[in-house]
Amino acid sequence: MDQNLVVISKSEEIRTSFLESYSLLGYEVSVSEDILELIRDLNILEPDYVIMDIDELARMWKIVAAGLRLAQKKITIILIASAVTLEEANEALILGVSGIIIKPFLPGFHLKRVYDIIHRKLRADGKRVYPRFYTGTIFEGALTVSVEATSKVHTFELVNVSEIGAAIRSTNPEIAPELQPDVAIEDALLRLDNEEFPVAIEVIFRKQGLLGVHFKRIRRGQSNFHRFIQRLSLKAFGISGIKGKW
């Protein structure tokens, strides 16, 4: 995904919650107790999103927020606080803050709230967002595709999966050249950990060995597939049944 999220908080619960949740969602997550570390390492971290717990930062967060506005790229800033006055909220808005989370911090609610803020533009455009869950320490998988025209079978590593699609890749950029955008394959097998799901897919995009596919239908085991996605949702957000568009 190549999206960098930085979390500054003296709360271990907040730091750990974002590290575990957003790593599963494909973000490169950096956490720290010290806002000075963010200032010192800003050029190395190159954040796309900064979450600051401002309870013990006095006016320092305002200086940092003002500095982030000068970055060459748009950086989404989200604050976490026990309380804010109307004056502070207005000042945060002027400084480009995208949202404020009010404590007590509730992982099962606020992790998803931050995700909604990050994806606010898509929602404003009328699009619904399906979270993509990235393989790694939590789960792993693969997609095996049978190409009828060539009678060949190709297996791709799973990069991420959502309720209606997946990203897959191969180290061989020339693999299965017939798999191009708009090509539909009726005979594919999705593996998620030890579970297997026959699926019909359509290729959405291709960049050498990286492909995006849409699940036209889960041919067998649809209920188990949705339960697997819900388990990932619970792990990432503490909630399940997330709806949206991949």
PyRosetta script that sets phi, psi and omega in degrees:
from pyrosetta import init, pose_from_sequence

init()
pose = pose_from_sequence("MDQNLVVISKSEEIRTSFLESYSLLGYEVSVSEDILELIRDLNILEPDYVIMDIDELARMWKIVAAGLRLAQKKITIILIASAVTLEEANEALILGVSGIIIKPFLPGFHLKRVYDIIHRKLRADGKRVYPRFYTGTIFEGALTVSVEATSKVHTFELVNVSEIGAAIRSTNPEIAPELQPDVAIEDALLRLDNEEFPVAIEVIFRKQGLLGVHFKRIRRGQSNFHRFIQRLSLKAFGISGIKGKW")
pose.set_psi(1, -34.2)
pose.set_omega(1, 176.7)
pose.set_phi(2, 59.5)
pose.set_psi(2, 38.8)
pose.set_omega(2, 174.3)
pose.set_phi(3, -115.1)
pose.set_psi(3, 126.0)
pose.set_omega(3, -174.9)
pose.set_phi(4, -100.9)
pose.set_psi(4, 126.4)
pose.set_omega(4, 179.6)
pose.set_phi(5, -119.4)
pose.set_psi(5, 127.1)
pose.set_omega(5, 180.0)
pose.set_phi(6, -113.6)
pose.set_psi(6, 131.0)
pose.set_omega(6, -179.6)
pose.set_phi(7, -119.6)
pose.set_psi(7, 123.6)
pose.set_omega(7, 177.5)
pose.set_phi(8, -114.3)
pose.set_psi(8, 115.0)
pose.set_omega(8, 179.3)
pose.set_phi(9, -162.7)
pose.set_psi(9, 143.8)
pose.set_omega(9, 174.5)
pose.set_phi(10, -83.5)
pose.set_psi(10, -6.0)
pose.set_omega(10, 178.5)
pose.set_phi(11, -86.2)
pose.set_psi(11, 119.4)
pose.set_omega(11, 178.3)
pose.set_phi(12, -63.7)
pose.set_psi(12, -36.1)
pose.set_omega(12, 179.5)
pose.set_phi(13, -60.4)
pose.set_psi(13, -44.6)
pose.set_omega(13, -179.4)
pose.set_phi(14, -66.0)
pose.set_psi(14, -46.1)
pose.set_omega(14, -179.0)
pose.set_phi(15, -61.7)
pose.set_psi(15, -47.4)
pose.set_omega(15, -177.8)
pose.set_phi(16, -66.5)
pose.set_psi(16, -39.8)
pose.set_omega(16, -178.7)
pose.set_phi(17, -60.3)
pose.set_psi(17, -47.1)
pose.set_omega(17, -179.9)
pose.set_phi(18, -70.2)
pose.set_psi(18, -37.0)
pose.set_omega(18, 180.0)
pose.set_phi(19, -62.0)
pose.set_psi(19, -47.6)
pose.set_omega(19, -178.0)
pose.set_phi(20, -70.9)
pose.set_psi(20, -44.2)
pose.set_omega(20, -175.7)
pose.set_phi(21, -69.3)
pose.set_psi(21, -51.6)
pose.set_omega(21, -171.9)
pose.set_phi(22, -80.9)
pose.set_psi(22, -17.2)
pose.set_omega(22, 169.8)
pose.set_phi(23, -67.3)
pose.set_psi(23, -40.7)
pose.set_omega(23, 176.6)
pose.set_phi(24, -63.5)
pose.set_psi(24, -31.1)
pose.set_omega(24, -179.4)
pose.set_phi(25, -85.0)
pose.set_psi(25, 3.6)
pose.set_omega(25, 172.6)
pose.set_phi(26, 95.8)
pose.set_psi(26, 5.9)
pose.set_omega(26, 179.1)
pose.set_phi(27, -86.6)
pose.set_psi(27, 149.0)
pose.set_omega(27, 168.4)
pose.set_phi(28, -85.4)
pose.set_psi(28, 109.2)
pose.set_omega(28, -171.6)
pose.set_phi(29, -105.2)
pose.set_psi(29, 128.6)
pose.set_omega(29, 173.2)
pose.set_phi(30, -119.6)
pose.set_psi(30, 132.5)
pose.set_omega(30, -178.7)
pose.set_phi(31, -124.6)
pose.set_psi(31, 148.9)
pose.set_omega(31, 179.7)
pose.set_phi(32, -157.5)
pose.set_psi(32, 153.0)
pose.set_omega(32, 172.8)
pose.set_phi(33, -84.6)
pose.set_psi(33, -21.0)
pose.set_omega(33, -166.7)
pose.set_phi(34, -111.4)
pose.set_psi(34, 118.2)
pose.set_omega(34, 179.1)
pose.set_phi(35, -66.7)
pose.set_psi(35, -24.6)
pose.set_omega(35, 177.3)
pose.set_phi(36, -65.0)
pose.set_psi(36, -28.0)
pose.set_omega(36, 176.9)
pose.set_phi(37, -65.9)
pose.set_psi(37, -38.6)
pose.set_omega(37, 176.0)
pose.set_phi(38, -62.6)
pose.set_psi(38, -44.8)
pose.set_omega(38, -179.3)
pose.set_phi(39, -62.9)
pose.set_psi(39, -43.8)
pose.set_omega(39, -176.8)
pose.set_phi(40, -67.4)
pose.set_psi(40, -39.1)
pose.set_omega(40, -172.6)
pose.set_phi(41, -104.5)
pose.set_psi(41, 17.8)
pose.set_omega(41, -173.4)
pose.set_phi(42, -57.1)
pose.set_psi(42, -43.8)
pose.set_omega(42, -178.0)
pose.set_phi(43, -68.2)
pose.set_psi(43, -28.7)
pose.set_omega(43, 178.2)
pose.set_phi(44, -78.1)
pose.set_psi(44, -42.8)
pose.set_omega(44, -176.4)
pose.set_phi(45, -71.0)
pose.set_psi(45, -35.2)
pose.set_omega(45, -177.1)
pose.set_phi(46, 43.8)
pose.set_psi(46, 60.9)
pose.set_omega(46, -174.0)
pose.set_phi(47, -69.6)
pose.set_psi(47, 145.7)
pose.set_omega(47, 168.0)
pose.set_phi(48, -96.2)
pose.set_psi(48, -28.2)
pose.set_omega(48, -178.1)
pose.set_phi(49, -138.3)
pose.set_psi(49, 135.1)
pose.set_omega(49, 177.4)
pose.set_phi(50, -126.2)
pose.set_psi(50, 124.4)
pose.set_omega(50, 177.2)
pose.set_phi(51, -112.3)
pose.set_psi(51, 120.1)
pose.set_omega(51, -176.8)
pose.set_phi(52, -119.3)
pose.set_psi(52, 125.1)
pose.set_omega(52, 170.6)
pose.set_phi(53, -85.9)
pose.set_psi(53, 108.5)
pose.set_omega(53, -166.1)
pose.set_phi(54, -98.4)
pose.set_psi(54, 6.3)
pose.set_omega(54, -175.0)
pose.set_phi(55, -57.8)
pose.set_psi(55, -37.1)
pose.set_omega(55, -176.5)
pose.set_phi(56, -113.0)
pose.set_psi(56, 23.0)
pose.set_omega(56, -175.9)
pose.set_phi(57, -104.6)
pose.set_psi(57, -2.3)
pose.set_omega(57, -179.1)
pose.set_phi(58, 50.6)
pose.set_psi(58, -126.8)
pose.set_omega(58, 179.6)
pose.set_phi(59, -91.9)
pose.set_psi(59, -1.8)
pose.set_omega(59, -175.9)
pose.set_phi(60, -58.6)
pose.set_psi(60, -37.2)
pose.set_omega(60, -177.5)
pose.set_phi(61, -63.6)
pose.set_psi(61, -31.3)
pose.set_omega(61, -179.9)
pose.set_phi(62, -69.1)
pose.set_psi(62, -38.4)
pose.set_omega(62, 178.0)
pose.set_phi(63, -64.7)
pose.set_psi(63, -43.4)
pose.set_omega(63, 179.6)
pose.set_phi(64, -65.0)
pose.set_psi(64, -45.4)
pose.set_omega(64, -179.5)
pose.set_phi(65, -60.8)
pose.set_psi(65, -41.4)
pose.set_omega(65, 178.6)
pose.set_phi(66, -63.9)
pose.set_psi(66, -39.2)
pose.set_omega(66, 178.7)
pose.set_phi(67, -67.3)
pose.set_psi(67, -38.4)
pose.set_omega(67, -179.8)
pose.set_phi(68, -64.9)
pose.set_psi(68, -28.3)
pose.set_omega(68, 178.2)
pose.set_phi(69, -65.2)
pose.set_psi(69, -21.7)
pose.set_omega(69, -178.0)
pose.set_phi(70, -87.8)
pose.set_psi(70, -2.8)
pose.set_omega(70, -179.4)
pose.set_phi(71, -64.2)
pose.set_psi(71, 157.6)
pose.set_omega(71, -177.2)
pose.set_phi(72, -72.1)
pose.set_psi(72, -17.6)
pose.set_omega(72, 177.6)
pose.set_phi(73, -123.3)
pose.set_psi(73, 161.3)
pose.set_omega(73, 178.6)
pose.set_phi(74, -70.2)
pose.set_psi(74, 125.2)
pose.set_omega(74, 177.7)
pose.set_phi(75, -116.6)
pose.set_psi(75, 122.5)
pose.set_omega(75, 178.3)
pose.set_phi(76, -80.7)
pose.set_psi(76, 126.1)
pose.set_omega(76, -178.8)
pose.set_phi(77, -113.3)
pose.set_psi(77, 129.7)
pose.set_omega(77, 177.7)
pose.set_phi(78, -127.8)
pose.set_psi(78, 132.5)
pose.set_omega(78, -178.8)
pose.set_phi(79, -103.8)
pose.set_psi(79, 147.9)
pose.set_omega(79, 171.6)
pose.set_phi(80, -121.2)
pose.set_psi(80, 128.8)
pose.set_omega(80, -175.8)
pose.set_phi(81, -151.4)
pose.set_psi(81, 155.4)
pose.set_omega(81, 176.3)
pose.set_phi(82, -72.0)
pose.set_psi(82, -34.6)
pose.set_omega(82, 178.4)
pose.set_phi(83, -164.8)
pose.set_psi(83, 152.2)
pose.set_omega(83, 174.0)
pose.set_phi(84, -137.4)
pose.set_psi(84, 144.3)
pose.set_omega(84, 175.5)
pose.set_phi(85, -82.7)
pose.set_psi(85, 166.9)
pose.set_omega(85, 177.2)
pose.set_phi(86, -61.7)
pose.set_psi(86, -38.2)
pose.set_omega(86, 178.7)
pose.set_phi(87, -63.2)
pose.set_psi(87, -43.3)
pose.set_omega(87, 179.4)
pose.set_phi(88, -65.7)
pose.set_psi(88, -39.3)
pose.set_omega(88, 178.5)
pose.set_phi(89, -63.4)
pose.set_psi(89, -41.7)
pose.set_omega(89, 178.4)
pose.set_phi(90, -65.8)
pose.set_psi(90, -39.3)
pose.set_omega(90, 178.7)
pose.set_phi(91, -65.4)
pose.set_psi(91, -39.9)
pose.set_omega(91, 177.9)
pose.set_phi(92, -61.8)
pose.set_psi(92, -40.3)
pose.set_omega(92, 178.5)
pose.set_phi(93, -62.5)
pose.set_psi(93, -43.3)
pose.set_omega(93, 178.9)
pose.set_phi(94, -62.8)
pose.set_psi(94, -34.7)
pose.set_omega(94, -178.4)
pose.set_phi(95, -81.6)
pose.set_psi(95, 1.5)
pose.set_omega(95, 175.3)
pose.set_phi(96, 90.3)
pose.set_psi(96, 15.2)
pose.set_omega(96, 178.0)
pose.set_phi(97, -69.9)
pose.set_psi(97, 134.0)
pose.set_omega(97, -175.9)
pose.set_phi(98, -89.4)
pose.set_psi(98, -21.6)
pose.set_omega(98, -178.9)
pose.set_phi(99, -170.4)
pose.set_psi(99, 157.7)
pose.set_omega(99, 178.7)
pose.set_phi(100, -128.0)
pose.set_psi(100, 126.7)
pose.set_omega(100, 177.3)
pose.set_phi(101, -101.6)
pose.set_psi(101, 125.3)
pose.set_omega(101, -178.3)
pose.set_phi(102, -96.8)
pose.set_psi(102, 129.5)
pose.set_omega(102, 177.5)
pose.set_phi(103, -70.5)
pose.set_psi(103, 160.0)
pose.set_omega(103, 9.5)
pose.set_phi(104, -70.4)
pose.set_psi(104, 143.3)
pose.set_omega(104, -179.9)
pose.set_phi(105, -73.1)
pose.set_psi(105, 121.4)
pose.set_omega(105, -179.5)
pose.set_phi(106, -116.9)
pose.set_psi(106, 101.3)
pose.set_omega(106, -175.7)
pose.set_phi(107, -51.6)
pose.set_psi(107, -41.9)
pose.set_omega(107, -177.1)
pose.set_phi(108, -65.0)
pose.set_psi(108, -14.7)
pose.set_omega(108, 178.4)
pose.set_phi(109, -113.1)
pose.set_psi(109, -47.6)
pose.set_omega(109, -169.4)
pose.set_phi(110, -77.8)
pose.set_psi(110, -27.7)
pose.set_omega(110, 175.4)
pose.set_phi(111, -61.9)
pose.set_psi(111, -41.7)
pose.set_omega(111, 177.5)
pose.set_phi(112, -72.3)
pose.set_psi(112, -33.5)
pose.set_omega(112, 178.7)
pose.set_phi(113, -62.8)
pose.set_psi(113, -42.5)
pose.set_omega(113, 177.2)
pose.set_phi(114, -63.3)
pose.set_psi(114, -41.5)
pose.set_omega(114, 178.2)
pose.set_phi(115, -59.9)
pose.set_psi(115, -41.0)
pose.set_omega(115, 178.7)
pose.set_phi(116, -64.8)
pose.set_psi(116, -39.2)
pose.set_omega(116, 178.7)
pose.set_phi(117, -64.5)
pose.set_psi(117, -43.5)
pose.set_omega(117, 179.9)
pose.set_phi(118, -60.3)
pose.set_psi(118, -37.6)
pose.set_omega(118, -176.3)
pose.set_phi(119, -100.8)
pose.set_psi(119, 22.3)
pose.set_omega(119, -175.4)
pose.set_phi(120, -60.1)
pose.set_psi(120, -38.9)
pose.set_omega(120, -177.9)
pose.set_phi(121, -62.0)
pose.set_psi(121, -41.7)
pose.set_omega(121, 178.4)
pose.set_phi(122, -61.6)
pose.set_psi(122, -41.6)
pose.set_omega(122, 179.8)
pose.set_phi(123, -67.8)
pose.set_psi(123, -37.1)
pose.set_omega(123, 178.3)
pose.set_phi(124, -64.4)
pose.set_psi(124, -30.3)
pose.set_omega(124, 178.0)
pose.set_phi(125, -81.4)
pose.set_psi(125, 4.5)
pose.set_omega(125, 178.1)
pose.set_phi(126, 87.2)
pose.set_psi(126, 8.2)
pose.set_omega(126, 179.7)
pose.set_phi(127, -95.1)
pose.set_psi(127, 142.5)
pose.set_omega(127, 176.0)
pose.set_phi(128, -101.8)
pose.set_psi(128, 142.5)
pose.set_omega(128, -170.3)
pose.set_phi(129, -109.0)
pose.set_psi(129, 125.4)
pose.set_omega(129, 170.6)
pose.set_phi(130, -96.8)
pose.set_psi(130, 117.4)
pose.set_omega(130, 177.0)
pose.set_phi(131, -58.7)
pose.set_psi(131, 141.4)
pose.set_omega(131, 176.1)
pose.set_phi(132, -103.0)
pose.set_psi(132, 128.7)
pose.set_omega(132, -178.3)
pose.set_phi(133, -103.1)
pose.set_psi(133, 128.0)
pose.set_omega(133, -172.6)
pose.set_phi(134, -97.8)
pose.set_psi(134, 140.0)
pose.set_omega(134, 179.7)
pose.set_phi(135, -67.3)
pose.set_psi(135, 158.3)
pose.set_omega(135, -179.2)
pose.set_phi(136, 159.8)
pose.set_psi(136, -125.5)
pose.set_omega(136, -177.0)
pose.set_phi(137, -75.2)
pose.set_psi(137, -24.3)
pose.set_omega(137, -175.5)
pose.set_phi(138, -84.3)
pose.set_psi(138, -42.9)
pose.set_omega(138, 179.2)
pose.set_phi(139, -156.9)
pose.set_psi(139, 166.8)
pose.set_omega(139, 175.9)
pose.set_phi(140, -145.0)
pose.set_psi(140, 165.7)
pose.set_omega(140, -176.2)
pose.set_phi(141, -170.1)
pose.set_psi(141, -178.5)
pose.set_omega(141, -179.2)
pose.set_phi(142, -157.3)
pose.set_psi(142, 162.7)
pose.set_omega(142, 174.6)
pose.set_phi(143, -129.5)
pose.set_psi(143, 122.9)
pose.set_omega(143, 178.0)
pose.set_phi(144, -105.7)
pose.set_psi(144, 126.8)
pose.set_omega(144, -174.8)
pose.set_phi(145, -118.4)
pose.set_psi(145, 129.1)
pose.set_omega(145, 175.1)
pose.set_phi(146, -101.6)
pose.set_psi(146, 118.6)
pose.set_omega(146, -178.6)
pose.set_phi(147, -97.8)
pose.set_psi(147, 110.8)
pose.set_omega(147, -174.4)
pose.set_phi(148, -63.5)
pose.set_psi(148, -37.2)
pose.set_omega(148, -174.9)
pose.set_phi(149, -64.3)
pose.set_psi(149, -30.3)
pose.set_omega(149, -177.5)
pose.set_phi(150, -112.2)
pose.set_psi(150, -5.5)
pose.set_omega(150, -176.9)
pose.set_phi(151, 58.3)
pose.set_psi(151, 28.4)
pose.set_omega(151, 179.2)
pose.set_phi(152, -108.0)
pose.set_psi(152, 152.5)
pose.set_omega(152, 177.8)
pose.set_phi(153, -117.4)
pose.set_psi(153, 128.2)
pose.set_omega(153, -178.1)
pose.set_phi(154, -123.0)
pose.set_psi(154, 136.5)
pose.set_omega(154, 177.6)
pose.set_phi(155, -113.8)
pose.set_psi(155, 128.3)
pose.set_omega(155, -179.7)
pose.set_phi(156, -113.7)
pose.set_psi(156, 147.1)
pose.set_omega(156, 173.2)
pose.set_phi(157, -74.9)
pose.set_psi(157, 139.5)
pose.set_omega(157, 177.9)
pose.set_phi(158, -81.9)
pose.set_psi(158, 128.4)
pose.set_omega(158, 176.4)
pose.set_phi(159, -92.8)
pose.set_psi(159, -51.5)
pose.set_omega(159, 176.8)
pose.set_phi(160, -151.5)
pose.set_psi(160, 165.4)
pose.set_omega(160, 178.6)
pose.set_phi(161, -142.6)
pose.set_psi(161, 143.9)
pose.set_omega(161, 172.4)
pose.set_phi(162, -128.4)
pose.set_psi(162, -176.5)
pose.set_omega(162, -178.4)
pose.set_phi(163, -66.3)
pose.set_psi(163, -25.2)
pose.set_omega(163, -176.2)
pose.set_phi(164, -126.1)
pose.set_psi(164, 11.1)
pose.set_omega(164, 179.0)
pose.set_phi(165, -173.6)
pose.set_psi(165, -178.2)
pose.set_omega(165, -178.7)
pose.set_phi(166, -156.0)
pose.set_psi(166, 159.8)
pose.set_omega(166, 167.7)
pose.set_phi(167, -111.3)
pose.set_psi(167, 135.2)
pose.set_omega(167, -177.9)
pose.set_phi(168, -131.3)
pose.set_psi(168, 159.7)
pose.set_omega(168, -178.8)
pose.set_phi(169, -151.3)
pose.set_psi(169, 159.9)
pose.set_omega(169, 173.8)
pose.set_phi(170, -136.8)
pose.set_psi(170, 147.6)
pose.set_omega(170, 177.3)
pose.set_phi(171, -71.4)
pose.set_psi(171, -14.2)
pose.set_omega(171, 178.3)
pose.set_phi(172, -96.5)
pose.set_psi(172, 105.9)
pose.set_omega(172, -176.9)
pose.set_phi(173, -66.6)
pose.set_psi(173, -16.1)
pose.set_omega(173, -177.7)
pose.set_phi(174, -96.3)
pose.set_psi(174, 4.0)
pose.set_omega(174, -176.0)
pose.set_phi(175, -62.2)
pose.set_psi(175, 139.6)
pose.set_omega(175, 173.8)
pose.set_phi(176, 42.3)
pose.set_psi(176, 65.5)
pose.set_omega(176, -177.2)
pose.set_phi(177, -60.6)
pose.set_psi(177, -18.5)
pose.set_omega(177, 179.2)
pose.set_phi(178, -74.2)
pose.set_psi(178, -13.8)
pose.set_omega(178, 179.2)
pose.set_phi(179, -84.6)
pose.set_psi(179, 91.7)
pose.set_omega(179, -178.6)
pose.set_phi(180, -122.9)
pose.set_psi(180, 164.6)
pose.set_omega(180, 179.9)
pose.set_phi(181, -49.6)
pose.set_psi(181, 138.8)
pose.set_omega(181, 178.9)
pose.set_phi(182, 80.5)
pose.set_psi(182, -3.7)
pose.set_omega(182, 176.2)
pose.set_phi(183, -77.0)
pose.set_psi(183, 130.6)
pose.set_omega(183, 179.9)
pose.set_phi(184, -105.4)
pose.set_psi(184, 138.1)
pose.set_omega(184, 178.4)
pose.set_phi(185, -125.8)
pose.set_psi(185, 123.2)
pose.set_omega(185, -178.0)
pose.set_phi(186, -85.1)
pose.set_psi(186, -23.7)
pose.set_omega(186, -172.4)
pose.set_phi(187, -115.2)
pose.set_psi(187, 90.5)
pose.set_omega(187, 176.5)
pose.set_phi(188, -135.6)
pose.set_psi(188, 156.4)
pose.set_omega(188, -177.8)
pose.set_phi(189, -129.7)
pose.set_psi(189, 117.5)
pose.set_omega(189, 178.5)
pose.set_phi(190, -95.4)
pose.set_psi(190, 126.8)
pose.set_omega(190, 176.3)
pose.set_phi(191, -112.7)
pose.set_psi(191, 125.7)
pose.set_omega(191, 174.9)
pose.set_phi(192, -122.7)
pose.set_psi(192, 108.8)
pose.set_omega(192, -171.2)
pose.set_phi(193, 53.9)
pose.set_psi(193, -119.9)
pose.set_omega(193, -177.6)
pose.set_phi(194, -98.4)
pose.set_psi(194, 7.8)
pose.set_omega(194, -178.7)
pose.set_phi(195, -103.2)
pose.set_psi(195, 144.8)
pose.set_omega(195, 179.8)
pose.set_phi(196, -125.2)
pose.set_psi(196, 139.9)
pose.set_omega(196, -176.6)
pose.set_phi(197, -134.7)
pose.set_psi(197, 112.6)
pose.set_omega(197, 172.2)
pose.set_phi(198, -64.7)
pose.set_psi(198, 130.0)
pose.set_omega(198, -176.6)
pose.set_phi(199, -136.2)
pose.set_psi(199, 153.1)
pose.set_omega(199, 168.1)
pose.set_phi(200, -104.2)
pose.set_psi(200, 132.0)
pose.set_omega(200, -173.4)
pose.set_phi(201, -127.6)
pose.set_psi(201, 163.6)
pose.set_omega(201, 170.5)
pose.set_phi(202, -133.4)
pose.set_psi(202, 133.3)
pose.set_omega(202, 179.4)
pose.set_phi(203, -74.7)
pose.set_psi(203, 127.6)
pose.set_omega(203, -178.8)
pose.set_phi(204, -97.3)
pose.set_psi(204, -43.8)
pose.set_omega(204, 177.6)
pose.set_phi(205, -148.9)
pose.set_psi(205, 161.6)
pose.set_omega(205, 174.7)
pose.set_phi(206, -145.5)
pose.set_psi(206, 130.5)
pose.set_omega(206, 173.0)
pose.set_phi(207, -130.2)
pose.set_psi(207, 91.6)
pose.set_omega(207, -175.1)
pose.set_phi(208, 56.2)
pose.set_psi(208, -114.5)
pose.set_omega(208, -177.0)
pose.set_phi(209, -88.3)
pose.set_psi(209, 3.6)
pose.set_omega(209, 179.4)
pose.set_phi(210, -104.3)
pose.set_psi(210, 126.5)
pose.set_omega(210, -178.9)
pose.set_phi(211, -128.5)
pose.set_psi(211, 145.7)
pose.set_omega(211, 169.8)
pose.set_phi(212, -109.1)
pose.set_psi(212, 132.1)
pose.set_omega(212, -178.7)
pose.set_phi(213, -127.1)
pose.set_psi(213, 147.5)
pose.set_omega(213, 175.1)
pose.set_phi(214, -104.6)
pose.set_psi(214, 135.0)
pose.set_omega(214, 176.5)
pose.set_phi(215, -81.1)
pose.set_psi(215, 105.4)
pose.set_omega(215, 176.6)
pose.set_phi(216, -65.6)
pose.set_psi(216, -38.8)
pose.set_omega(216, 173.3)
pose.set_phi(217, -166.9)
pose.set_psi(217, 151.5)
pose.set_omega(217, 171.2)
pose.set_phi(218, -90.7)
pose.set_psi(218, 110.9)
pose.set_omega(218, -170.2)
pose.set_phi(219, -73.7)
pose.set_psi(219, -27.8)
pose.set_omega(219, 177.7)
pose.set_phi(220, -153.8)
pose.set_psi(220, 141.6)
pose.set_omega(220, 178.4)
pose.set_phi(221, 82.0)
pose.set_psi(221, 27.7)
pose.set_omega(221, -176.4)
pose.set_phi(222, -58.3)
pose.set_psi(222, -41.5)
pose.set_omega(222, -179.1)
pose.set_phi(223, -63.3)
pose.set_psi(223, -43.0)
pose.set_omega(223, 179.0)
pose.set_phi(224, -66.5)
pose.set_psi(224, -35.5)
pose.set_omega(224, 177.4)
pose.set_phi(225, -63.0)
pose.set_psi(225, -46.5)
pose.set_omega(225, 179.8)
pose.set_phi(226, -65.1)
pose.set_psi(226, -34.0)
pose.set_omega(226, 176.3)
pose.set_phi(227, -65.9)
pose.set_psi(227, -37.5)
pose.set_omega(227, 177.9)
pose.set_phi(228, -62.9)
pose.set_psi(228, -44.9)
pose.set_omega(228, 178.1)
pose.set_phi(229, -63.0)
pose.set_psi(229, -39.3)
pose.set_omega(229, 178.9)
pose.set_phi(230, -65.2)
pose.set_psi(230, -35.7)
pose.set_omega(230, 176.6)
pose.set_phi(231, -64.2)
pose.set_psi(231, -38.7)
pose.set_omega(231, 176.5)
pose.set_phi(232, -66.4)
pose.set_psi(232, -39.1)
pose.set_omega(232, 177.2)
pose.set_phi(233, -61.8)
pose.set_psi(233, -42.1)
pose.set_omega(233, 178.5)
pose.set_phi(234, -63.3)
pose.set_psi(234, -39.1)
pose.set_omega(234, 180.0)
pose.set_phi(235, -67.3)
pose.set_psi(235, -40.6)
pose.set_omega(235, -176.4)
pose.set_phi(236, -78.5)
pose.set_psi(236, -41.8)
pose.set_omega(236, -170.3)
pose.set_phi(237, -120.0)
pose.set_psi(237, -15.1)
pose.set_omega(237, -171.9)
pose.set_phi(238, 78.9)
pose.set_psi(238, 9.9)
pose.set_omega(238, 178.0)
pose.set_phi(239, -136.8)
pose.set_psi(239, 165.8)
pose.set_omega(239, 178.3)
pose.set_phi(240, -133.9)
pose.set_psi(240, 177.5)
pose.set_omega(240, 178.0)
pose.set_phi(241, 72.0)
pose.set_psi(241, 31.3)
pose.set_omega(241, -180.0)
pose.set_phi(242, -70.3)
pose.set_psi(242, 134.6)
pose.set_omega(242, -179.6)
pose.set_phi(243, -111.9)
pose.set_psi(243, 158.2)
pose.set_omega(243, 176.8)
pose.set_phi(244, 157.3)
pose.set_psi(244, -163.5)
pose.set_omega(244, -178.4)
pose.set_phi(245, -124.2)
pose.set_psi(245, 128.9)
pose.set_omega(245, -179.8)
pose.set_phi(246, -76.8)
pose.dump_pdb("model.pdb")
